[in-house]
Structures are given as C-alpha cells and as structure tokens.
Amino acid sequence: MPPLPRVLLRPRRAQPFFSRHPWVYTGAIQEVDGTPADGDPVDVVTHTGTFIARGFFNSRSKIRARLYSWKQDQDLNADFFKKRFAAATRFRAALFGLGDRVGYRLLASEADSVSGLIVDRYDKWLTVQFTSLALGQRREWLIPLLAEVTGCKGIYLRTEKGIGQLEGLELRDGPVWGEPPDGPVFIDDGVVRYRVDLREGQKTGFFLDQRANRLAVANYTSGRTVLDCFCYSGGFGLHAAKKGAISVEAVDISESALNLARENADLNGVRQIRFVKADIFDHLNALVRDGRKFGAVILDPPKFARTRKSLPDALRGYHSLLSNAVRLLEPDGVLVMCCCSGLISMSDIETVLARVAVDAGRDVQILERRGQDVDHPISVTCLETGYLKCLVCRVI
C-alpha cells in the first residue's frame, strides 16, 4: 500500500488522538502533507511525523478527519468494517435477539468505532443514516456488508437534516437494499407494541434510546394523572397507561406523530389516553392559566442546542418548560425531564431545575439520574456519545 497523505497536528495538540478521540477539528491541524480528496484515507501524525491514527479526510467539514484505526498497517477496507459490523451485531443479538418485533440500535456511530454511521434494526429491516461524507461515499459496499452480517430483509436510508451543509453529503431517503416493508413495521419492548414508520418517523424511525427510561418512569405513574409532553408516537404515555395511570394527556405539535400515537394506543388497547395537537410551550402556559394539576409531568423535547451559540436560548427553553411543569404538579408530584442535546450536561439541567424550584418555592428531590439504553453505549474515549439525560424527580 503506497503512503497516504498525512495530516500534521499542531504542537501539543496530539494527546486527545493518542487517547483515541475520533474527531480531528480544523484548529488542531498544522498542515496537510499531500492532496487528499474529500473522503480519502489519511494518516494523522504529530508535528514531528509520528503516526497516531488512520482515518478519512473532509475539507468541507469542521471535523477535518474522522479516525477509525490506530494501527499503521490497517487498511480501511471492506474487511475492516465487516469485523466492526459483526462485533456490534453479536453484542446486540445477545441482548435483544434477532427474532420478530425486536427494535434496537445496531451501530451507534462513534460508540461502535464507526464514526458517521448509525444503524437501527426494526424487526427484519434496518434503517441506515450516514453522517460522514467518507462513509456515505462508500455506501455502495457498506450497505451490502450490513445485509450480509445481519441477515436483514431490507435496508432503508434515512437522512439527517443539515448534514449536507455540515459534511457536503447529499443523500435522499428511500429503500437502498432488499425488499422494503409492504406496510408498517411492528416492534415490542416487552410491555408496549409499536407501529414504526421507517419512511417518515423521526430520527431513524423511533426513539430507541428511551426504552429503559420509559419502563422506569412508568413505575412512578400508577394511580396518577399524567401529562406527556412531546409525546411523539406515545412511548412514555402508553407505558404510564399500561402501568395504571388514571389518565394521560399526550401532547405533540405533529399531526402525523399523533396519528401514529393513536394507532399505537389502539394496538395496545389503551383507552385512558387523550391526544392533543398543540405547541408545547403554548399548551403549558394555557394549562397553568386554567389551574390544571397533574400527578406526573413528562418532558421529552427535541434537541434544543445544535451549536454552542444556541446554548443560551436552549437553557431558557428548558427553564420555561420546567417552570410550568412545576406549577402544574400536585404536591408529591413526579417530574421527568429529558434532554438529548449533547452540548448540555446533566449539571446544566440540574442547575436550571434548582433555580425553578427556588422561584416556585417548592422542594425538589432527584430520585433517578438516567441516560440512554444499553444499545446506545458511551465510548470512554469520546464522551460526547453520552448525549441523553433523564431526570426523575419528586416535587414536594
């Protein structure tokens, strides 16, 4: 194999990459030795030329190089990725199986050492999302490898909003291998059965990362009236209803999400749940004005902070949600706050909640600090993979 172009790092900037962090940003780079095209393999080296890792180059991304191997003789070829796919598949199959109606994250990008590739399994189908230009360019052979390793029936491509601008990668949603499902796909988490829309569902079809949190939160809802905000396809609310909640008011601004949630309620024989189409912030304000009270309020908003510039607005958004939620809770009520913004820490959320508690004159106890489920592991060398925060609280 001929020598690859090299990305030379600035002095004193190499340690994170010796420590196996996979993202090399522009600011860490001193120069590029050679003329790699976007998506080409490169070696990342110290300013004195010592090899660190091998990855793929992209001049159009803030992540100028994504790293995949710390072995100098490793070719980033089909065999390399097949081994990583197989290792991830064995782990998930041991946890969840390969049978009918399973649903789990099969490949979690950096957490499974395949930066820029997310794969979910829904029954016999996969959804694939490329967030790296280089892997997107290699989809013609990566996708058949996934099919070979998993034995799936078909693969559907899903795209992430804004990835074209971030990575220079332009893809379209649609079936890319095998047979697309001829109708809805069904998964079962052991308590609730769901219809999953592979074509139109949010993210890659479903919020798999909240599986364990839905089960845990339901334990606090028996005998309570529940307000489920940003309900999407009904996950938290359906679990609460199945666990014995007196009533559930499930709110989302998306009519298509609510239609899916209604179908899921019918599928599970749940009757004590009411679906409301509304902007959550407006709806909470109206509930406070009307003097409504609930035994439990669940907040599971979408990502508020996509860039550091958006952090102040995001924190104000969480403050508004939490402030109204506390006002709506009965004494000894249960508050659940979820945050999927990786730029916002658990400490940030707790600080906002503390201010809300003081302003409201209520005591708040944290009962559980939770995160994403086990099929969304966190890499110790890329802690950014631990993005989901879930607080379960008692409001006295």
C-alpha positions in Angstrom: 0.0 0.0 0.0 1.5 3.4 -1.0 2.0 6.0 1.7 -1.2 8.0 2.4 -1.4 11.8 2.6 -0.7 13.0 6.1 -2.5 15.4 8.4 0.1 17.0 10.7 -1.1 18.3 14.0 0.0 21.4 15.8 2.5 21.1 18.7 0.8 20.0 21.9 -2.4 19.1 20.2 -1.9 15.3 19.7 -2.8 13.9 23.1 -6.6 13.6 22.5 -5.9 11.5 19.4 -3.3 9.3 21.0 -6.2 8.8 23.6 -8.4 7.6 20.7 -10.7 10.5 20.3 -12.1 10.1 16.7 -12.6 13.8 15.7 -9.8 16.0 14.4 -11.1 19.6 14.1 -9.5 22.2 11.9 -8.0 24.1 14.8 -5.8 21.1 15.7 -4.2 20.9 12.3 -0.9 22.5 11.3 -0.8 21.4 7.7 -1.8 18.7 5.2 1.0 16.9 3.5 -0.3 15.7 0.2 -3.5 16.5 -1.7 -6.3 14.2 -0.4 -9.7 14.5 -1.9 -12.7 14.7 0.4 -13.4 11.2 1.6 -9.9 9.9 1.0 -7.9 8.0 3.7 -5.2 9.9 5.5 -2.7 9.3 8.3 -2.9 11.7 11.3 0.6 12.3 12.7 2.3 14.6 15.2 4.1 17.8 14.1 7.3 15.7 14.1 5.8 13.0 11.9 4.9 10.3 14.5 2.0 8.1 13.4 -1.2 8.4 15.6 -4.1 7.1 13.6 -5.7 6.5 10.3 -9.0 8.0 9.1 -10.8 9.8 6.3 -10.4 13.4 5.3 -13.0 16.0 4.6 -12.1 19.6 3.8 -15.8 20.6 3.9 -16.4 19.6 7.5 -15.3 21.2 10.8 -14.3 17.6 11.6 -11.4 17.6 9.1 -10.5 14.0 9.8 -12.5 11.1 11.4 -10.3 8.4 12.9 -11.0 4.7 12.7 -7.8 2.8 13.3 -4.7 3.3 15.5 -2.7 0.7 13.6 -0.4 2.0 10.9 -0.8 -1.1 8.7 -4.6 -1.2 8.8 -6.4 -0.7 5.5 -9.8 0.9 6.0 -11.4 -1.6 3.6 -14.5 -3.9 3.5 -12.9 -6.5 5.8 -12.2 -3.8 8.4 -15.8 -2.6 8.5 -17.3 -6.1 8.3 -15.5 -7.0 11.5 -16.8 -4.0 13.3 -20.4 -4.6 12.0 -20.1 -8.2 13.1 -18.9 -7.3 16.6 -21.7 -4.8 17.1 -24.3 -7.3 15.8 -23.1 -10.1 18.2 -23.4 -7.7 21.1 -27.0 -6.5 20.3 -28.2 -10.0 19.3 -27.0 -11.3 22.8 -29.1 -8.5 24.4 -32.2 -8.4 22.3 -32.1 -11.4 19.9 -32.8 -11.5 16.2 -36.4 -12.6 16.2 -39.6 -10.9 15.2 -40.6 -7.5 16.5 -37.2 -6.6 18.0 -36.1 -3.0 17.8 -32.7 -1.7 18.8 -29.7 0.4 17.7 -27.3 -1.9 15.9 -24.5 0.6 15.2 -24.0 3.7 17.3 -21.5 5.7 15.2 -18.5 6.7 17.4 -19.6 4.4 20.2 -19.1 1.4 17.9 -16.0 2.8 16.3 -17.7 3.6 13.0 -17.8 7.4 13.2 -20.6 8.7 10.9 -22.8 5.6 10.6 -26.0 4.9 12.6 -27.9 1.7 12.0 -31.2 0.6 13.7 -32.9 -2.7 13.5 -36.7 -2.9 13.3 -38.0 -6.5 13.1 -36.4 -7.8 9.9 -35.4 -4.3 8.4 -32.6 -1.9 9.0 -32.6 1.9 8.8 -29.2 3.5 7.9 -28.1 7.0 8.5 -24.8 8.4 7.2 -23.4 11.5 9.0 -19.9 11.2 7.5 -19.1 12.1 3.9 -16.5 9.3 3.5 -18.8 6.5 4.7 -21.6 8.0 2.6 -19.3 7.7 -0.4 -18.7 4.1 0.4 -22.4 3.2 0.9 -22.5 1.0 -2.3 -20.4 -1.6 -0.5 -21.1 -0.8 3.2 -24.8 -1.4 2.8 -24.4 -5.0 1.3 -22.0 -5.7 4.1 -24.6 -4.8 6.7 -27.1 -7.0 4.9 -24.7 -9.9 4.9 -23.8 -9.6 8.5 -27.3 -9.1 9.9 -29.4 -11.3 7.5 -31.9 -8.5 7.3 -34.8 -8.4 4.7 -34.3 -4.9 3.6 -32.5 -1.6 4.3 -34.0 1.9 4.3 -31.8 5.0 4.1 -32.7 7.9 6.3 -31.0 11.3 6.2 -30.3 13.9 8.9 -31.4 17.5 8.5 -28.5 19.7 7.8 -25.9 17.0 7.1 -25.4 18.3 3.6 -24.2 21.6 4.9 -22.1 20.1 7.7 -20.4 17.3 5.6 -21.1 18.1 2.0 -23.1 14.8 1.7 -26.2 14.9 -0.3 -28.5 11.8 0.0 -32.2 11.0 -0.3 -34.4 8.9 1.9 -35.5 5.6 0.4 -35.0 1.9 0.2 -31.4 1.0 -0.8 -31.2 -2.8 -0.4 -33.6 -5.8 -0.5 -37.4 -5.5 0.0 -39.0 -2.5 1.7 -41.8 -3.4 4.1 -45.2 -3.6 2.4 -46.8 -1.9 5.4 -46.0 -0.7 8.9 -43.2 -2.5 10.9 -44.0 -3.6 14.4 -41.7 -3.8 17.4 -42.3 -4.8 21.0 -40.4 -3.7 24.1 -41.9 -6.3 26.3 -44.7 -4.1 27.6 -45.9 -2.0 24.6 -46.2 -2.8 21.0 -45.5 -0.1 18.4 -46.1 0.7 14.8 -42.9 2.1 13.3 -42.9 4.3 10.2 -39.5 3.7 8.5 -40.2 6.3 5.8 -41.5 9.2 7.8 -40.7 8.6 11.5 -38.4 11.0 13.4 -34.7 10.2 13.6 -34.2 6.7 12.1 -37.8 5.7 12.8 -38.3 5.6 16.5 -36.7 6.8 19.8 -35.0 3.6 20.8 -32.7 5.3 23.3 -35.6 5.9 25.7 -36.6 2.2 26.0 -35.3 1.7 29.6 -36.4 5.2 30.7 -40.0 4.6 29.6 -40.1 1.4 31.6 -38.5 3.1 34.7 -40.8 6.2 34.5 -43.9 4.1 34.3 -43.2 2.8 37.8 -44.0 6.2 39.2 -47.3 6.8 37.3 -49.7 4.2 38.8 -52.8 6.0 40.1 -51.7 9.4 38.8 -52.9 11.8 36.2 -50.1 12.2 33.6 -49.2 14.9 31.2 -46.8 13.6 28.5 -45.3 16.5 26.5 -43.6 16.0 23.2 -45.2 12.6 23.1 -44.2 11.7 19.5 -45.6 8.1 19.0 -46.8 7.8 22.6 -44.0 5.9 24.3 -44.0 7.4 27.8 -47.7 7.9 27.9 -48.6 4.4 26.7 -46.3 2.9 29.3 -47.9 5.1 32.0 -51.3 4.0 30.9 -50.3 0.3 30.9 -48.9 0.7 34.4 -52.1 2.0 35.8 -52.2 5.8 35.3 -55.7 7.2 35.9 -55.5 9.3 32.7 -52.8 10.5 30.3 -52.9 13.7 28.3 -50.3 13.3 25.4 -49.3 16.4 23.5 -47.3 17.0 20.3 -47.3 19.6 17.6 -47.0 17.0 14.8 -50.3 15.6 13.5 -48.5 12.7 11.8 -46.9 11.8 15.2 -50.2 11.9 16.9 -51.8 9.7 14.3 -49.1 7.2 14.9 -49.6 7.5 18.7 -53.3 7.0 18.3 -52.7 3.8 16.3 -50.3 2.6 19.0 -52.9 3.3 21.7 -55.4 1.2 19.7 -52.8 -1.5 19.1 -52.3 -1.8 22.9 -55.9 -1.5 23.9 -55.2 1.7 25.9 -58.3 3.8 26.5 -57.4 6.3 29.2 -55.1 8.4 27.0 -56.1 11.7 25.2 -54.1 13.2 22.4 -53.7 16.9 21.9 -52.2 18.7 18.9 -50.5 21.9 20.2 -47.3 23.8 20.6 -46.0 22.6 23.9 -44.9 26.0 25.3 -48.3 27.5 24.5 -50.2 24.5 25.8 -48.3 24.5 29.1 -49.0 28.3 29.5 -52.7 27.6 28.9 -52.8 24.7 31.4 -51.2 27.0 34.1 -53.7 29.8 33.4 -56.6 27.2 33.7 -55.3 26.0 37.1 -54.9 22.4 35.9 -52.9 19.9 38.1 -51.3 16.6 37.3 -49.7 13.9 39.3 -46.8 13.5 36.8 -45.4 15.7 34.1 -43.1 14.2 31.5 -40.9 16.5 29.3 -39.1 14.9 26.4 -38.3 17.7 24.0 -36.2 17.5 20.8 -32.7 18.8 20.6 -32.7 22.5 21.6 -28.9 23.1 21.3 -27.2 22.1 18.0 -24.4 24.7 18.3 -22.7 26.5 21.2 -24.2 29.7 20.0 -27.7 28.3 20.7 -26.9 27.3 24.3 -28.4 30.4 26.0 -31.7 30.1 24.1 -31.8 26.3 24.8 -31.3 26.8 28.5 -34.1 29.4 28.5 -36.3 26.9 26.8 -35.6 24.3 29.4 -36.3 26.9 32.1 -39.6 27.7 30.6 -40.7 24.1 30.4 -39.5 23.2 33.9 -41.1 26.3 35.4 -44.5 25.5 34.0 -44.2 21.8 34.8 -43.5 22.5 38.5 -46.5 24.8 38.6 -48.7 22.1 37.1 -47.7 19.4 39.6 -49.7 18.4 42.6 -47.8 18.0 45.9 -45.6 14.9 45.8 -45.9 15.0 42.0 -43.4 13.3 39.7 -41.4 15.4 37.2 -39.5 13.8 34.4 -37.1 15.9 32.4 -35.2 14.5 29.3 -32.5 16.3 27.3 -31.0 14.9 24.2 -28.7 18.0 23.5 -25.2 16.7 23.8 -23.9 20.2 24.4 -26.0 20.5 27.6 -24.8 18.5 30.6 -26.8 16.8 33.4 -25.3 19.5 35.7 -26.7 22.2 33.4 -30.2 20.8 33.7 -30.0 20.4 37.4 -28.8 24.0 37.8 -31.8 25.2 35.8 -34.2 23.0 37.9 -32.7 24.3 41.1 -33.5 27.9 40.0 -37.0 26.8 39.1 -37.5 25.2 42.4 -36.4 28.3 44.3 -38.6 30.6 42.2 -41.6 28.3 42.7 -41.0 27.9 46.5 -41.1 24.1 46.0 -38.7 21.4 47.2 -37.5 19.1 44.5 -35.8 15.8 45.1 -33.8 13.9 42.4 -34.9 10.3 42.5 -33.0 9.0 39.5 -30.4 10.2 37.1 -30.7 8.2 33.9 -29.3 8.1 30.4 -29.6 6.2 27.1 -30.3 2.5 26.9 -27.5 -0.2 26.6 -27.8 -0.4 22.8 -26.6 3.2 22.7 -23.3 2.7 24.6 -20.9 5.5 25.6 -17.3 5.5 24.4 -14.9 6.3 27.2 -12.6 8.0 24.6 -15.5 10.0 23.1 -17.7 11.0 25.9 -19.8 13.1 23.5 -21.5 9.8 22.7 -23.3 10.1 26.1 -25.8 12.6 25.0 -29.1 11.7 26.7 -30.0 12.9 30.1 -33.2 11.9 32.0 -34.0 13.2 35.5 -36.8 11.6 37.5 -37.8 14.0 40.4 -40.3 14.4 43.2 -41.8 17.8 43.6 -43.0 18.4 47.1 
